[in-house]
């Protein structure tokens, strides 16, 4: 009989500690969210596609206008990119 796997919910602290601060993920964001994260208005079209590089705990590290630029930022900072679904 197949054994049912239990899922463990990570606390914010446990999630932040994943990868020892060496992993990052990229997520698409809207310009208004970028402005909020930066704390200032940004000069882009309101339908612009932006990408945010984040540490495992969600802390934003960089915002770019292309996924390739975001990935380059991850690699330049010696971080390991992960895929989050």
N, C-alpha and C positions, 0 to 999 in steps of 0.2 A: 504494500500500500504506500502511495506517495505521501511524504511528510509535508505538511503545510508550513511554509516559511512565515515567520513572524517579521513584521516590519517594525523597525525601531525609529521613532521620531527623535531627531536630533534637537537639542536645545540650541538657541542662538550661539552660545559660547562653544558648544561642541562643533557646530557647523563652521564657525569662524576659525577653529583650530585645524580643520581639514587641510591636509597638505602642508602643514607647518608654515603657512603664509607664502607658499610657493606656487599656488595655483590661482588661476583667474578664469572668469567666464565673460563672454561677450553677449550683450543683449541689445536688441533694437529699442530705441526710446524716441519719443516725440519731442519736438523743440521746446514745448512748454515744460516738460519734465527736465530737460537739459538746463533750462533757465533756473528752475527751482534748485537743482543740484549745485549749480555754479553760484547761485545767489545773486545773479544779475541777468538783465535781458541779453539775449544773443541776437545777432543779426543774420538770420537765415529765413528762408521761406517757411511759412507755417506748415507746409506739407513735406518739408525736407525729411529725408531718412537719415537718422543719426544712430550711432552705436556707442554704447557705454561699456568700458572695460571695468570689471568689478572683481574685488577679492571674494573669496568663498563666503564671507559674511555679508556680502552685498555692498561693502564700502566702494564707492566709485573711485576709480583711479585715473581714467581718461575718457574723453568724449571725442569721437571722430565722425567724419561724414562718410566713411566707408568701412565695410567689414574688413577689407584687406588692411586698411590703416589701423584698425583696432587690433587685428591679429599681429601686425608688425610691432605695435606698442607692447603687447604681451611678451613677445619674443625678445624685444630689445631690453626688457626689464628682467630677463632670465626667469620668467614665470612659465608654468606649464598650463597651456590652455585645456579646458575641459568642456565637454558638451553637456548642457543642462536641458532637460526636456520637461 
